[in-house]
Amino acid sequence: MKLNRAALLAVAMLLSACAANNNIYYWGDYSETAYNFKKDPTPANRTAHVKALLDIIDHADKQHKKVPPGIYAELGLMEAQDHDKEKALQYFAMEKKLFPESSPLIDRMVKDVK
């Protein structure tokens, strides 16, 4: 399975574009863990980033905010890299459900996973 680097870049751009409006979305520790993982991609930093992504999903509603665009897509990519195709497809479906405008990108990611 080959994950498209362009898809990874598109998700990163989507997340960074949405980061400007922090009043709508709950970002949790995204910036810190994403930076640490990008700077030093160790298993521990990857685990911390995945935990931060899951915490965003768990706590967004409690903070009366929305899950940011790209969070489910990024989790899907990480699960696909771990060869958990089923979980990856579930996360991609959630991203597409919450952000239908992401359908072309998500459809391409799903195709790469399958």
TAGIMO-V279520 format. One record per residue. N is the residue number from 1. PSI is psi in radians with two decimals (999 if undefined). OMEGA is omega in degrees with one decimal (NA if undefined). BURIAL is 1 if it has 16 or more other ideal C-beta (glycine too) atoms within 10 Angstrom, else 0. Layout:
N_PSI_OMEGA_BURIAL ; N_PSI_OMEGA_BURIAL
//
This chain:
1_2.25_-179.5_0 ; 2_2.06_177.2_0 ; 3_2.25_-175.7_0 ; 4_2.15_178.2_0 ; 5_-0.57_178.3_0 ; 6_-0.61_178.0_0 ; 7_-0.72_177.6_1 ; 8_-0.75_178.7_0 ; 9_-0.71_180.0_0 ; 10_-0.71_177.9_1 ; 11_-0.76_179.1_1 ; 12_-0.72_178.6_0 ; 13_-0.69_178.5_0 ; 14_-0.78_179.2_1 ; 15_-0.73_-178.9_1 ; 16_-0.57_177.9_0 ; 17_-0.59_-178.7_0 ; 18_-0.25_-177.0_1 ; 19_-0.31_-177.0_0 ; 20_-0.47_-178.0_0 ; 21_1.44_-177.3_0 ; 22_-0.13_-178.1_0 ; 23_-0.41_-177.3_0 ; 24_-0.69_-171.3_0 ; 25_2.61_174.7_1 ; 26_2.02_-176.3_1 ; 27_-0.26_179.8_1 ; 28_-2.31_-179.5_1 ; 29_0.43_-174.1_0 ; 30_-0.91_-174.8_1 ; 31_-0.80_-176.9_0 ; 32_-0.86_-176.2_0 ; 33_-0.61_177.4_1 ; 34_-0.75_178.1_1 ; 35_-0.83_-179.1_0 ; 36_-0.71_-179.4_1 ; 37_-0.69_179.2_1 ; 38_-0.73_-178.3_0 ; 39_-0.73_-175.3_0 ; 40_1.51_-173.0_0 ; 41_1.05_177.5_0 ; 42_2.81_175.5_0 ; 43_-0.65_-180.0_0 ; 44_-0.73_178.5_0 ; 45_-0.59_177.0_1 ; 46_-0.80_178.9_1 ; 47_-0.73_178.7_0 ; 48_-0.67_-179.8_1 ; 49_-0.76_177.1_1 ; 50_-0.74_177.3_1 ; 51_-0.73_178.6_0 ; 52_-0.70_178.1_1 ; 53_-0.77_179.2_1 ; 54_-0.64_176.7_0 ; 55_-0.65_177.0_0 ; 56_-0.82_-179.8_1 ; 57_-0.75_-177.7_1 ; 58_-0.58_-171.7_0 ; 59_-0.16_-177.4_0 ; 60_-0.84_-178.5_1 ; 61_-0.68_179.5_0 ; 62_-0.48_178.9_0 ; 63_0.09_-177.9_0 ; 64_0.69_178.6_0 ; 65_3.05_-178.5_1 ; 66_2.75_171.5_0 ; 67_2.25_-177.5_1 ; 68_2.67_174.8_1 ; 69_2.44_175.3_1 ; 70_-0.27_-177.9_1 ; 71_-0.88_179.1_1 ; 72_-0.65_179.3_1 ; 73_-0.74_179.1_1 ; 74_-0.73_175.6_1 ; 75_-0.70_177.8_1 ; 76_-0.76_178.2_1 ; 77_-0.72_-179.8_1 ; 78_-0.69_177.3_1 ; 79_-0.66_177.7_1 ; 80_-0.68_177.2_1 ; 81_-0.50_176.7_0 ; 82_0.08_178.4_0 ; 83_0.47_173.9_0 ; 84_1.39_-173.7_0 ; 85_-0.72_-178.0_0 ; 86_-0.85_-180.0_0 ; 87_-0.70_178.3_0 ; 88_-0.80_-179.5_1 ; 89_-0.61_176.5_1 ; 90_-0.77_178.8_0 ; 91_-0.70_178.1_1 ; 92_-0.68_178.7_1 ; 93_-0.69_177.6_0 ; 94_-0.73_178.4_1 ; 95_-0.78_-178.9_1 ; 96_-0.64_179.0_1 ; 97_-0.80_-178.1_0 ; 98_-0.56_-176.2_0 ; 99_1.37_-176.4_1 ; 100_-0.43_179.4_0 ; 101_-0.23_178.3_0 ; 102_0.02_-174.4_1 ; 103_-0.82_-179.3_0 ; 104_-0.74_179.4_0 ; 105_-0.81_-178.3_1 ; 106_-0.71_177.9_1 ; 107_-0.67_178.0_0 ; 108_-0.68_178.5_0 ; 109_-0.74_177.5_1 ; 110_-0.75_179.6_1 ; 111_-0.71_178.6_0 ; 112_-0.63_-179.3_0 ; 113_-0.70_-179.2_1 ; 114_999_NA_0
//
